[in-house]
Amino acid sequence: MFVKKEIVEQLRKQYPAGTRVELVRMDDEQAPPIGTRGTVLGVDDAGSIMVSWDNGSSLSVVYGEDLCRKIN
């Protein structure tokens, strides 16, 4: 899936490295449980949010498929 450069840049502004997030939805057998929290490492060129999950997982949140939300 190709993501427009403008969307990737918007995601990078919305989810800078260090942002805390909570998993809302992820369609992957290896996904951490819904509600797992983690720290954003960055956003790749495909628009995936790279997260270091608190449970040790490192699966990315895929743009258009998965969902996370920012937390304080």
CHARMM internal coordinates of N, CA and C (Angstrom, degrees):
IC EDIT
DIST 1 N 1 CA 1.4409
DIST 1 CA 1 C 1.5264
ANGL 1 N 1 CA 1 C 109.62
DIST 1 C 2 N 1.3147
ANGL 1 CA 1 C 2 N 116.47
DIHE 1 N 1 CA 1 C 2 N 128.30
DIST 2 N 2 CA 1.4536
ANGL 1 C 2 N 2 CA 122.19
DIHE 1 CA 1 C 2 N 2 CA -179.91
DIST 2 CA 2 C 1.5231
ANGL 2 N 2 CA 2 C 109.70
DIHE 1 C 2 N 2 CA 2 C -94.59
DIST 2 C 3 N 1.3155
ANGL 2 CA 2 C 3 N 116.80
DIHE 2 N 2 CA 2 C 3 N 128.60
DIST 3 N 3 CA 1.4604
ANGL 2 C 3 N 3 CA 122.53
DIHE 2 CA 2 C 3 N 3 CA 179.24
DIST 3 CA 3 C 1.5299
ANGL 3 N 3 CA 3 C 108.03
DIHE 2 C 3 N 3 CA 3 C -110.58
DIST 3 C 4 N 1.3316
ANGL 3 CA 3 C 4 N 116.47
DIHE 3 N 3 CA 3 C 4 N 132.76
DIST 4 N 4 CA 1.4592
ANGL 3 C 4 N 4 CA 120.54
DIHE 3 CA 3 C 4 N 4 CA -179.48
DIST 4 CA 4 C 1.5215
ANGL 4 N 4 CA 4 C 111.08
DIHE 3 C 4 N 4 CA 4 C -61.16
DIST 4 C 5 N 1.3287
ANGL 4 CA 4 C 5 N 114.44
DIHE 4 N 4 CA 4 C 5 N 145.41
DIST 5 N 5 CA 1.4558
ANGL 4 C 5 N 5 CA 121.82
DIHE 4 CA 4 C 5 N 5 CA -178.99
DIST 5 CA 5 C 1.5356
ANGL 5 N 5 CA 5 C 111.41
DIHE 4 C 5 N 5 CA 5 C -55.84
DIST 5 C 6 N 1.3350
ANGL 5 CA 5 C 6 N 116.63
DIHE 5 N 5 CA 5 C 6 N -37.81
DIST 6 N 6 CA 1.4627
ANGL 5 C 6 N 6 CA 120.79
DIHE 5 CA 5 C 6 N 6 CA -179.10
DIST 6 CA 6 C 1.5293
ANGL 6 N 6 CA 6 C 111.42
DIHE 5 C 6 N 6 CA 6 C -63.30
DIST 6 C 7 N 1.3286
ANGL 6 CA 6 C 7 N 116.70
DIHE 6 N 6 CA 6 C 7 N -37.79
DIST 7 N 7 CA 1.4626
ANGL 6 C 7 N 7 CA 121.09
DIHE 6 CA 6 C 7 N 7 CA 179.05
DIST 7 CA 7 C 1.5224
ANGL 7 N 7 CA 7 C 109.92
DIHE 6 C 7 N 7 CA 7 C -68.38
DIST 7 C 8 N 1.3332
ANGL 7 CA 7 C 8 N 116.70
DIHE 7 N 7 CA 7 C 8 N -42.43
DIST 8 N 8 CA 1.4696
ANGL 7 C 8 N 8 CA 120.73
DIHE 7 CA 7 C 8 N 8 CA 178.54
DIST 8 CA 8 C 1.5234
ANGL 8 N 8 CA 8 C 109.52
DIHE 7 C 8 N 8 CA 8 C -60.03
DIST 8 C 9 N 1.3315
ANGL 8 CA 8 C 9 N 117.45
DIHE 8 N 8 CA 8 C 9 N -44.20
DIST 9 N 9 CA 1.4614
ANGL 8 C 9 N 9 CA 120.82
DIHE 8 CA 8 C 9 N 9 CA 179.89
DIST 9 CA 9 C 1.5272
ANGL 9 N 9 CA 9 C 111.18
DIHE 8 C 9 N 9 CA 9 C -64.29
DIST 9 C 10 N 1.3310
ANGL 9 CA 9 C 10 N 117.56
DIHE 9 N 9 CA 9 C 10 N -38.82
DIST 10 N 10 CA 1.4561
ANGL 9 C 10 N 10 CA 122.09
DIHE 9 CA 9 C 10 N 10 CA 177.35
DIST 10 CA 10 C 1.5314
ANGL 10 N 10 CA 10 C 110.40
DIHE 9 C 10 N 10 CA 10 C -63.14
DIST 10 C 11 N 1.3410
ANGL 10 CA 10 C 11 N 116.34
DIHE 10 N 10 CA 10 C 11 N -44.18
DIST 11 N 11 CA 1.4648
ANGL 10 C 11 N 11 CA 120.08
DIHE 10 CA 10 C 11 N 11 CA 178.01
DIST 11 CA 11 C 1.5224
ANGL 11 N 11 CA 11 C 111.42
DIHE 10 C 11 N 11 CA 11 C -62.73
DIST 11 C 12 N 1.3177
ANGL 11 CA 11 C 12 N 117.08
DIHE 11 N 11 CA 11 C 12 N -38.21
DIST 12 N 12 CA 1.4674
ANGL 11 C 12 N 12 CA 120.53
DIHE 11 CA 11 C 12 N 12 CA 179.44
DIST 12 CA 12 C 1.5213
ANGL 12 N 12 CA 12 C 111.51
DIHE 11 C 12 N 12 CA 12 C -65.10
DIST 12 C 13 N 1.3294
ANGL 12 CA 12 C 13 N 116.92
DIHE 12 N 12 CA 12 C 13 N -34.77
DIST 13 N 13 CA 1.4669
ANGL 12 C 13 N 13 CA 120.43
DIHE 12 CA 12 C 13 N 13 CA 176.69
DIST 13 CA 13 C 1.5277
ANGL 13 N 13 CA 13 C 110.87
DIHE 12 C 13 N 13 CA 13 C -73.00
DIST 13 C 14 N 1.3311
ANGL 13 CA 13 C 14 N 116.51
DIHE 13 N 13 CA 13 C 14 N -37.49
DIST 14 N 14 CA 1.4556
ANGL 13 C 14 N 14 CA 121.76
DIHE 13 CA 13 C 14 N 14 CA -177.27
DIST 14 CA 14 C 1.5333
ANGL 14 N 14 CA 14 C 112.02
DIHE 13 C 14 N 14 CA 14 C -74.98
DIST 14 C 15 N 1.3418
ANGL 14 CA 14 C 15 N 116.15
DIHE 14 N 14 CA 14 C 15 N -33.24
DIST 15 N 15 CA 1.4738
ANGL 14 C 15 N 15 CA 121.30
DIHE 14 CA 14 C 15 N 15 CA -176.68
DIST 15 CA 15 C 1.5288
ANGL 15 N 15 CA 15 C 111.12
DIHE 14 C 15 N 15 CA 15 C -126.31
DIST 15 C 16 N 1.3478
ANGL 15 CA 15 C 16 N 117.28
DIHE 15 N 15 CA 15 C 16 N 66.18
DIST 16 N 16 CA 1.4752
ANGL 15 C 16 N 16 CA 118.07
DIHE 15 CA 15 C 16 N 16 CA 177.93
DIST 16 CA 16 C 1.5322
ANGL 16 N 16 CA 16 C 110.82
DIHE 15 C 16 N 16 CA 16 C -68.28
DIST 16 C 17 N 1.3126
ANGL 16 CA 16 C 17 N 115.56
DIHE 16 N 16 CA 16 C 17 N 159.22
DIST 17 N 17 CA 1.4679
ANGL 16 C 17 N 17 CA 120.46
DIHE 16 CA 16 C 17 N 17 CA 177.47
DIST 17 CA 17 C 1.5157
ANGL 17 N 17 CA 17 C 109.55
DIHE 16 C 17 N 17 CA 17 C -52.59
DIST 17 C 18 N 1.3237
ANGL 17 CA 17 C 18 N 115.31
DIHE 17 N 17 CA 17 C 18 N 136.62
DIST 18 N 18 CA 1.4487
ANGL 17 C 18 N 18 CA 121.53
DIHE 17 CA 17 C 18 N 18 CA 179.97
DIST 18 CA 18 C 1.5215
ANGL 18 N 18 CA 18 C 114.08
DIHE 17 C 18 N 18 CA 18 C 98.58
DIST 18 C 19 N 1.3409
ANGL 18 CA 18 C 19 N 117.24
DIHE 18 N 18 CA 18 C 19 N -13.36
DIST 19 N 19 CA 1.4618
ANGL 18 C 19 N 19 CA 121.23
DIHE 18 CA 18 C 19 N 19 CA 178.95
DIST 19 CA 19 C 1.5202
ANGL 19 N 19 CA 19 C 109.72
DIHE 18 C 19 N 19 CA 19 C -66.19
DIST 19 C 20 N 1.3167
ANGL 19 CA 19 C 20 N 116.38
DIHE 19 N 19 CA 19 C 20 N 135.65
DIST 20 N 20 CA 1.4661
ANGL 19 C 20 N 20 CA 121.22
DIHE 19 CA 19 C 20 N 20 CA 177.05
DIST 20 CA 20 C 1.5251
ANGL 20 N 20 CA 20 C 108.40
DIHE 19 C 20 N 20 CA 20 C -89.51
DIST 20 C 21 N 1.3385
ANGL 20 CA 20 C 21 N 115.83
DIHE 20 N 20 CA 20 C 21 N 135.24
DIST 21 N 21 CA 1.4634
ANGL 20 C 21 N 21 CA 121.99
DIHE 20 CA 20 C 21 N 21 CA -179.19
DIST 21 CA 21 C 1.5244
ANGL 21 N 21 CA 21 C 110.48
DIHE 20 C 21 N 21 CA 21 C -133.19
DIST 21 C 22 N 1.3361
ANGL 21 CA 21 C 22 N 114.03
DIHE 21 N 21 CA 21 C 22 N 163.32
DIST 22 N 22 CA 1.4637
ANGL 21 C 22 N 22 CA 122.07
DIHE 21 CA 21 C 22 N 22 CA 175.82
DIST 22 CA 22 C 1.5230
ANGL 22 N 22 CA 22 C 107.42
DIHE 21 C 22 N 22 CA 22 C -127.78
DIST 22 C 23 N 1.3250
ANGL 22 CA 22 C 23 N 116.77
DIHE 22 N 22 CA 22 C 23 N 134.95
DIST 23 N 23 CA 1.4550
ANGL 22 C 23 N 23 CA 121.41
DIHE 22 CA 22 C 23 N 23 CA -179.48
DIST 23 CA 23 C 1.5259
ANGL 23 N 23 CA 23 C 110.85
DIHE 22 C 23 N 23 CA 23 C -73.13
DIST 23 C 24 N 1.3344
ANGL 23 CA 23 C 24 N 115.77
DIHE 23 N 23 CA 23 C 24 N 128.71
DIST 24 N 24 CA 1.4569
ANGL 23 C 24 N 24 CA 122.45
DIHE 23 CA 23 C 24 N 24 CA 178.12
DIST 24 CA 24 C 1.5208
ANGL 24 N 24 CA 24 C 110.67
DIHE 23 C 24 N 24 CA 24 C -104.84
DIST 24 C 25 N 1.3458
ANGL 24 CA 24 C 25 N 115.96
DIHE 24 N 24 CA 24 C 25 N -42.03
DIST 25 N 25 CA 1.4712
ANGL 24 C 25 N 25 CA 120.32
DIHE 24 CA 24 C 25 N 25 CA -178.95
DIST 25 CA 25 C 1.5269
ANGL 25 N 25 CA 25 C 109.38
DIHE 24 C 25 N 25 CA 25 C -155.49
DIST 25 C 26 N 1.3479
ANGL 25 CA 25 C 26 N 116.07
DIHE 25 N 25 CA 25 C 26 N 135.59
DIST 26 N 26 CA 1.4625
ANGL 25 C 26 N 26 CA 120.86
DIHE 25 CA 25 C 26 N 26 CA 174.15
DIST 26 CA 26 C 1.5196
ANGL 26 N 26 CA 26 C 107.84
DIHE 25 C 26 N 26 CA 26 C -151.54
DIST 26 C 27 N 1.3182
ANGL 26 CA 26 C 27 N 115.95
DIHE 26 N 26 CA 26 C 27 N 122.95
DIST 27 N 27 CA 1.4612
ANGL 26 C 27 N 27 CA 122.16
DIHE 26 CA 26 C 27 N 27 CA -177.96
DIST 27 CA 27 C 1.5249
ANGL 27 N 27 CA 27 C 109.48
DIHE 26 C 27 N 27 CA 27 C -95.73
DIST 27 C 28 N 1.3255
ANGL 27 CA 27 C 28 N 115.20
DIHE 27 N 27 CA 27 C 28 N 78.42
DIST 28 N 28 CA 1.4637
ANGL 27 C 28 N 28 CA 121.40
DIHE 27 CA 27 C 28 N 28 CA -178.82
DIST 28 CA 28 C 1.5239
ANGL 28 N 28 CA 28 C 107.97
DIHE 27 C 28 N 28 CA 28 C -155.05
DIST 28 C 29 N 1.3233
ANGL 28 CA 28 C 29 N 116.81
DIHE 28 N 28 CA 28 C 29 N 135.25
DIST 29 N 29 CA 1.4664
ANGL 28 C 29 N 29 CA 120.47
DIHE 28 CA 28 C 29 N 29 CA 179.72
DIST 29 CA 29 C 1.5230
ANGL 29 N 29 CA 29 C 112.02
DIHE 28 C 29 N 29 CA 29 C -60.69
DIST 29 C 30 N 1.3294
ANGL 29 CA 29 C 30 N 117.15
DIHE 29 N 29 CA 29 C 30 N -28.82
DIST 30 N 30 CA 1.4580
ANGL 29 C 30 N 30 CA 121.94
DIHE 29 CA 29 C 30 N 30 CA -177.93
DIST 30 CA 30 C 1.5360
ANGL 30 N 30 CA 30 C 112.34
DIHE 29 C 30 N 30 CA 30 C -91.61
DIST 30 C 31 N 1.3301
ANGL 30 CA 30 C 31 N 116.79
DIHE 30 N 30 CA 30 C 31 N 4.97
DIST 31 N 31 CA 1.4699
ANGL 30 C 31 N 31 CA 121.31
DIHE 30 CA 30 C 31 N 31 CA -175.19
DIST 31 CA 31 C 1.5242
ANGL 31 N 31 CA 31 C 111.83
DIHE 30 C 31 N 31 CA 31 C -61.91
DIST 31 C 32 N 1.3334
ANGL 31 CA 31 C 32 N 115.39
DIHE 31 N 31 CA 31 C 32 N 143.56
DIST 32 N 32 CA 1.4560
ANGL 31 C 32 N 32 CA 118.02
DIHE 31 CA 31 C 32 N 32 CA 171.80
DIST 32 CA 32 C 1.5276
ANGL 32 N 32 CA 32 C 109.07
DIHE 31 C 32 N 32 CA 32 C -66.85
DIST 32 C 33 N 1.3151
ANGL 32 CA 32 C 33 N 117.96
DIHE 32 N 32 CA 32 C 33 N 160.25
DIST 33 N 33 CA 1.4672
ANGL 32 C 33 N 33 CA 120.16
DIHE 32 CA 32 C 33 N 33 CA 179.63
DIST 33 CA 33 C 1.5383
ANGL 33 N 33 CA 33 C 111.70
DIHE 32 C 33 N 33 CA 33 C -60.58
DIST 33 C 34 N 1.3261
ANGL 33 CA 33 C 34 N 115.99
DIHE 33 N 33 CA 33 C 34 N 146.16
DIST 34 N 34 CA 1.4534
ANGL 33 C 34 N 34 CA 121.14
DIHE 33 CA 33 C 34 N 34 CA 174.88
DIST 34 CA 34 C 1.5322
ANGL 34 N 34 CA 34 C 107.82
DIHE 33 C 34 N 34 CA 34 C -54.97
DIST 34 C 35 N 1.3224
ANGL 34 CA 34 C 35 N 115.97
DIHE 34 N 34 CA 34 C 35 N 137.44
DIST 35 N 35 CA 1.4629
ANGL 34 C 35 N 35 CA 120.72
DIHE 34 CA 34 C 35 N 35 CA -178.12
DIST 35 CA 35 C 1.5210
ANGL 35 N 35 CA 35 C 113.65
DIHE 34 C 35 N 35 CA 35 C 95.78
DIST 35 C 36 N 1.3529
ANGL 35 CA 35 C 36 N 116.47
DIHE 35 N 35 CA 35 C 36 N -10.24
DIST 36 N 36 CA 1.4622
ANGL 35 C 36 N 36 CA 119.66
DIHE 35 CA 35 C 36 N 36 CA 177.41
DIST 36 CA 36 C 1.5204
ANGL 36 N 36 CA 36 C 108.98
DIHE 35 C 36 N 36 CA 36 C -63.30
DIST 36 C 37 N 1.3162
ANGL 36 CA 36 C 37 N 115.72
DIHE 36 N 36 CA 36 C 37 N 139.70
DIST 37 N 37 CA 1.4597
ANGL 36 C 37 N 37 CA 120.69
DIHE 36 CA 36 C 37 N 37 CA 179.60
DIST 37 CA 37 C 1.5154
ANGL 37 N 37 CA 37 C 110.10
DIHE 36 C 37 N 37 CA 37 C -105.71
DIST 37 C 38 N 1.3399
ANGL 37 CA 37 C 38 N 114.71
DIHE 37 N 37 CA 37 C 38 N 156.17
DIST 38 N 38 CA 1.4444
ANGL 37 C 38 N 38 CA 119.65
DIHE 37 CA 37 C 38 N 38 CA 179.58
DIST 38 CA 38 C 1.5158
ANGL 38 N 38 CA 38 C 111.97
DIHE 37 C 38 N 38 CA 38 C -161.32
DIST 38 C 39 N 1.3308
ANGL 38 CA 38 C 39 N 114.97
DIHE 38 N 38 CA 38 C 39 N -179.71
DIST 39 N 39 CA 1.4549
ANGL 38 C 39 N 39 CA 122.46
DIHE 38 CA 38 C 39 N 39 CA -178.13
DIST 39 CA 39 C 1.5218
ANGL 39 N 39 CA 39 C 109.55
DIHE 38 C 39 N 39 CA 39 C -118.12
DIST 39 C 40 N 1.3296
ANGL 39 CA 39 C 40 N 116.04
DIHE 39 N 39 CA 39 C 40 N 129.14
DIST 40 N 40 CA 1.4639
ANGL 39 C 40 N 40 CA 121.42
DIHE 39 CA 39 C 40 N 40 CA -179.93
DIST 40 CA 40 C 1.5260
ANGL 40 N 40 CA 40 C 109.69
DIHE 39 C 40 N 40 CA 40 C -68.97
DIST 40 C 41 N 1.3428
ANGL 40 CA 40 C 41 N 114.73
DIHE 40 N 40 CA 40 C 41 N 132.74
DIST 41 N 41 CA 1.4613
ANGL 40 C 41 N 41 CA 121.29
DIHE 40 CA 40 C 41 N 41 CA 175.72
DIST 41 CA 41 C 1.5208
ANGL 41 N 41 CA 41 C 110.69
DIHE 40 C 41 N 41 CA 41 C -96.08
DIST 41 C 42 N 1.3527
ANGL 41 CA 41 C 42 N 115.91
DIHE 41 N 41 CA 41 C 42 N -25.05
DIST 42 N 42 CA 1.4660
ANGL 41 C 42 N 42 CA 121.62
DIHE 41 CA 41 C 42 N 42 CA -178.99
DIST 42 CA 42 C 1.5133
ANGL 42 N 42 CA 42 C 109.90
DIHE 41 C 42 N 42 CA 42 C 158.20
DIST 42 C 43 N 1.3337
ANGL 42 CA 42 C 43 N 115.02
DIHE 42 N 42 CA 42 C 43 N -177.45
DIST 43 N 43 CA 1.4603
ANGL 42 C 43 N 43 CA 122.14
DIHE 42 CA 42 C 43 N 43 CA 177.30
DIST 43 CA 43 C 1.5239
ANGL 43 N 43 CA 43 C 107.06
DIHE 42 C 43 N 43 CA 43 C -123.97
DIST 43 C 44 N 1.3436
ANGL 43 CA 43 C 44 N 116.72
DIHE 43 N 43 CA 43 C 44 N 126.48
DIST 44 N 44 CA 1.4630
ANGL 43 C 44 N 44 CA 119.59
DIHE 43 CA 43 C 44 N 44 CA -178.13
DIST 44 CA 44 C 1.5322
ANGL 44 N 44 CA 44 C 111.19
DIHE 43 C 44 N 44 CA 44 C -81.76
DIST 44 C 45 N 1.3177
ANGL 44 CA 44 C 45 N 116.91
DIHE 44 N 44 CA 44 C 45 N 177.29
DIST 45 N 45 CA 1.4660
ANGL 44 C 45 N 45 CA 122.28
DIHE 44 CA 44 C 45 N 45 CA -176.22
DIST 45 CA 45 C 1.5221
ANGL 45 N 45 CA 45 C 113.65
DIHE 44 C 45 N 45 CA 45 C -67.35
DIST 45 C 46 N 1.3372
ANGL 45 CA 45 C 46 N 117.91
DIHE 45 N 45 CA 45 C 46 N -14.70
DIST 46 N 46 CA 1.4630
ANGL 45 C 46 N 46 CA 122.16
DIHE 45 CA 45 C 46 N 46 CA 177.41
DIST 46 CA 46 C 1.5278
ANGL 46 N 46 CA 46 C 111.28
DIHE 45 C 46 N 46 CA 46 C -92.46
DIST 46 C 47 N 1.3386
ANGL 46 CA 46 C 47 N 117.01
DIHE 46 N 46 CA 46 C 47 N -0.03
DIST 47 N 47 CA 1.4567
ANGL 46 C 47 N 47 CA 120.97
DIHE 46 CA 46 C 47 N 47 CA 179.63
DIST 47 CA 47 C 1.5147
ANGL 47 N 47 CA 47 C 114.22
DIHE 46 C 47 N 47 CA 47 C 86.96
DIST 47 C 48 N 1.3217
ANGL 47 CA 47 C 48 N 117.56
DIHE 47 N 47 CA 47 C 48 N 6.19
DIST 48 N 48 CA 1.4732
ANGL 47 C 48 N 48 CA 120.50
DIHE 47 CA 47 C 48 N 48 CA 177.43
DIST 48 CA 48 C 1.5256
ANGL 48 N 48 CA 48 C 109.53
DIHE 47 C 48 N 48 CA 48 C -78.05
DIST 48 C 49 N 1.3265
ANGL 48 CA 48 C 49 N 115.60
DIHE 48 N 48 CA 48 C 49 N 135.64
DIST 49 N 49 CA 1.4564
ANGL 48 C 49 N 49 CA 121.30
DIHE 48 CA 48 C 49 N 49 CA 178.16
DIST 49 CA 49 C 1.5228
ANGL 49 N 49 CA 49 C 107.43
DIHE 48 C 49 N 49 CA 49 C -87.81
DIST 49 C 50 N 1.3200
ANGL 49 CA 49 C 50 N 116.55
DIHE 49 N 49 CA 49 C 50 N 115.37
DIST 50 N 50 CA 1.4585
ANGL 49 C 50 N 50 CA 122.03
DIHE 49 CA 49 C 50 N 50 CA -178.91
DIST 50 CA 50 C 1.5262
ANGL 50 N 50 CA 50 C 108.17
DIHE 49 C 50 N 50 CA 50 C -84.14
DIST 50 C 51 N 1.3398
ANGL 50 CA 50 C 51 N 115.57
DIHE 50 N 50 CA 50 C 51 N 122.37
DIST 51 N 51 CA 1.4611
ANGL 50 C 51 N 51 CA 120.59
DIHE 50 CA 50 C 51 N 51 CA -173.47
DIST 51 CA 51 C 1.5269
ANGL 51 N 51 CA 51 C 110.62
DIHE 50 C 51 N 51 CA 51 C -127.49
DIST 51 C 52 N 1.3194
ANGL 51 CA 51 C 52 N 115.29
DIHE 51 N 51 CA 51 C 52 N 138.42
DIST 52 N 52 CA 1.4612
ANGL 51 C 52 N 52 CA 121.81
DIHE 51 CA 51 C 52 N 52 CA 169.41
DIST 52 CA 52 C 1.5243
ANGL 52 N 52 CA 52 C 105.18
DIHE 51 C 52 N 52 CA 52 C -97.59
DIST 52 C 53 N 1.3337
ANGL 52 CA 52 C 53 N 115.81
DIHE 52 N 52 CA 52 C 53 N 100.93
DIST 53 N 53 CA 1.4595
ANGL 52 C 53 N 53 CA 120.78
DIHE 52 CA 52 C 53 N 53 CA -176.78
DIST 53 CA 53 C 1.5219
ANGL 53 N 53 CA 53 C 110.27
DIHE 52 C 53 N 53 CA 53 C -74.13
DIST 53 C 54 N 1.3317
ANGL 53 CA 53 C 54 N 116.11
DIHE 53 N 53 CA 53 C 54 N 146.74
DIST 54 N 54 CA 1.4651
ANGL 53 C 54 N 54 CA 121.65
DIHE 53 CA 53 C 54 N 54 CA -177.57
DIST 54 CA 54 C 1.5234
ANGL 54 N 54 CA 54 C 112.75
DIHE 53 C 54 N 54 CA 54 C -62.00
DIST 54 C 55 N 1.3396
ANGL 54 CA 54 C 55 N 117.69
DIHE 54 N 54 CA 54 C 55 N -21.02
DIST 55 N 55 CA 1.4695
ANGL 54 C 55 N 55 CA 120.47
DIHE 54 CA 54 C 55 N 55 CA 179.89
DIST 55 CA 55 C 1.5269
ANGL 55 N 55 CA 55 C 112.36
DIHE 54 C 55 N 55 CA 55 C -89.21
DIST 55 C 56 N 1.3329
ANGL 55 CA 55 C 56 N 117.50
DIHE 55 N 55 CA 55 C 56 N 5.74
DIST 56 N 56 CA 1.4555
ANGL 55 C 56 N 56 CA 121.59
DIHE 55 CA 55 C 56 N 56 CA 177.02
DIST 56 CA 56 C 1.5182
ANGL 56 N 56 CA 56 C 114.78
DIHE 55 C 56 N 56 CA 56 C 99.50
DIST 56 C 57 N 1.3158
ANGL 56 CA 56 C 57 N 118.30
DIHE 56 N 56 CA 56 C 57 N -11.42
DIST 57 N 57 CA 1.4569
ANGL 56 C 57 N 57 CA 122.39
DIHE 56 CA 56 C 57 N 57 CA 178.28
DIST 57 CA 57 C 1.5256
ANGL 57 N 57 CA 57 C 109.65
DIHE 56 C 57 N 57 CA 57 C -71.71
DIST 57 C 58 N 1.3343
ANGL 57 CA 57 C 58 N 115.30
DIHE 57 N 57 CA 57 C 58 N 156.78
DIST 58 N 58 CA 1.4658
ANGL 57 C 58 N 58 CA 119.46
DIHE 57 CA 57 C 58 N 58 CA 177.25
DIST 58 CA 58 C 1.5274
ANGL 58 N 58 CA 58 C 111.58
DIHE 57 C 58 N 58 CA 58 C -133.25
DIST 58 C 59 N 1.3310
ANGL 58 CA 58 C 59 N 117.23
DIHE 58 N 58 CA 58 C 59 N 24.75
DIST 59 N 59 CA 1.4570
ANGL 58 C 59 N 59 CA 119.90
DIHE 58 CA 58 C 59 N 59 CA 178.79
DIST 59 CA 59 C 1.5215
ANGL 59 N 59 CA 59 C 110.46
DIHE 58 C 59 N 59 CA 59 C -67.71
DIST 59 C 60 N 1.3241
ANGL 59 CA 59 C 60 N 115.90
DIHE 59 N 59 CA 59 C 60 N 138.77
DIST 60 N 60 CA 1.4600
ANGL 59 C 60 N 60 CA 121.33
DIHE 59 CA 59 C 60 N 60 CA 178.83
DIST 60 CA 60 C 1.5177
ANGL 60 N 60 CA 60 C 111.21
DIHE 59 C 60 N 60 CA 60 C -82.44
DIST 60 C 61 N 1.3257
ANGL 60 CA 60 C 61 N 115.52
DIHE 60 N 60 CA 60 C 61 N 153.06
DIST 61 N 61 CA 1.4649
ANGL 60 C 61 N 61 CA 122.88
DIHE 60 CA 60 C 61 N 61 CA 174.65
DIST 61 CA 61 C 1.5236
ANGL 61 N 61 CA 61 C 106.21
DIHE 60 C 61 N 61 CA 61 C -88.00
DIST 61 C 62 N 1.3361
ANGL 61 CA 61 C 62 N 117.18
DIHE 61 N 61 CA 61 C 62 N 111.23
DIST 62 N 62 CA 1.4607
ANGL 61 C 62 N 62 CA 122.83
DIHE 61 CA 61 C 62 N 62 CA -173.43
DIST 62 CA 62 C 1.5274
ANGL 62 N 62 CA 62 C 110.42
DIHE 61 C 62 N 62 CA 62 C -81.04
DIST 62 C 63 N 1.3384
ANGL 62 CA 62 C 63 N 115.92
DIHE 62 N 62 CA 62 C 63 N 125.83
DIST 63 N 63 CA 1.4604
ANGL 62 C 63 N 63 CA 121.22
DIHE 62 CA 62 C 63 N 63 CA -179.93
DIST 63 CA 63 C 1.5289
ANGL 63 N 63 CA 63 C 110.55
DIHE 62 C 63 N 63 CA 63 C -58.98
DIST 63 C 64 N 1.3322
ANGL 63 CA 63 C 64 N 116.21
DIHE 63 N 63 CA 63 C 64 N 131.04
DIST 64 N 64 CA 1.4494
ANGL 63 C 64 N 64 CA 121.70
DIHE 63 CA 63 C 64 N 64 CA 177.56
DIST 64 CA 64 C 1.5101
ANGL 64 N 64 CA 64 C 115.18
DIHE 63 C 64 N 64 CA 64 C 85.51
DIST 64 C 65 N 1.3306
ANGL 64 CA 64 C 65 N 117.94
DIHE 64 N 64 CA 64 C 65 N -9.36
DIST 65 N 65 CA 1.4688
ANGL 64 C 65 N 65 CA 121.81
DIHE 64 CA 64 C 65 N 65 CA -179.93
DIST 65 CA 65 C 1.5120
ANGL 65 N 65 CA 65 C 112.54
DIHE 64 C 65 N 65 CA 65 C -121.57
DIST 65 C 66 N 1.3191
ANGL 65 CA 65 C 66 N 115.87
DIHE 65 N 65 CA 65 C 66 N -48.96
DIST 66 N 66 CA 1.4609
ANGL 65 C 66 N 66 CA 121.45
DIHE 65 CA 65 C 66 N 66 CA -177.16
DIST 66 CA 66 C 1.5214
ANGL 66 N 66 CA 66 C 108.92
DIHE 65 C 66 N 66 CA 66 C -103.51
DIST 66 C 67 N 1.3336
ANGL 66 CA 66 C 67 N 115.73
DIHE 66 N 66 CA 66 C 67 N 171.26
DIST 67 N 67 CA 1.4590
ANGL 66 C 67 N 67 CA 119.32
DIHE 66 CA 66 C 67 N 67 CA -177.36
DIST 67 CA 67 C 1.5194
ANGL 67 N 67 CA 67 C 110.53
DIHE 66 C 67 N 67 CA 67 C -148.22
DIST 67 C 68 N 1.3197
ANGL 67 CA 67 C 68 N 114.70
DIHE 67 N 67 CA 67 C 68 N 134.80
DIST 68 N 68 CA 1.4540
ANGL 67 C 68 N 68 CA 121.21
DIHE 67 CA 67 C 68 N 68 CA 171.49
DIST 68 CA 68 C 1.5169
ANGL 68 N 68 CA 68 C 107.59
DIHE 67 C 68 N 68 CA 68 C -134.97
DIST 68 C 69 N 1.3555
ANGL 68 CA 68 C 69 N 115.14
DIHE 68 N 68 CA 68 C 69 N 165.59
DIST 69 N 69 CA 1.4642
ANGL 68 C 69 N 69 CA 118.31
DIHE 68 CA 68 C 69 N 69 CA 177.65
DIST 69 CA 69 C 1.5193
ANGL 69 N 69 CA 69 C 108.81
DIHE 68 C 69 N 69 CA 69 C -132.62
DIST 69 C 70 N 1.3223
ANGL 69 CA 69 C 70 N 115.29
DIHE 69 N 69 CA 69 C 70 N 149.74
DIST 70 N 70 CA 1.4469
ANGL 69 C 70 N 70 CA 120.47
DIHE 69 CA 69 C 70 N 70 CA 177.66
DIST 70 CA 70 C 1.5201
ANGL 70 N 70 CA 70 C 109.83
DIHE 69 C 70 N 70 CA 70 C -72.12
DIST 70 C 71 N 1.3335
ANGL 70 CA 70 C 71 N 115.02
DIHE 70 N 70 CA 70 C 71 N 143.02
DIST 71 N 71 CA 1.4599
ANGL 70 C 71 N 71 CA 121.15
DIHE 70 CA 70 C 71 N 71 CA 175.57
DIST 71 CA 71 C 1.5231
ANGL 71 N 71 CA 71 C 108.81
DIHE 70 C 71 N 71 CA 71 C -128.16
DIST 71 C 72 N 1.3060
ANGL 71 CA 71 C 72 N 116.06
DIHE 71 N 71 CA 71 C 72 N 162.63
DIST 72 N 72 CA 1.4737
ANGL 71 C 72 N 72 CA 120.82
DIHE 71 CA 71 C 72 N 72 CA 178.86
DIST 72 CA 72 C 1.5015
ANGL 72 N 72 CA 72 C 110.78
DIHE 71 C 72 N 72 CA 72 C -88.85
END
COOR INIT
IC SEED 1 N 1 CA 1 C
IC BUILD
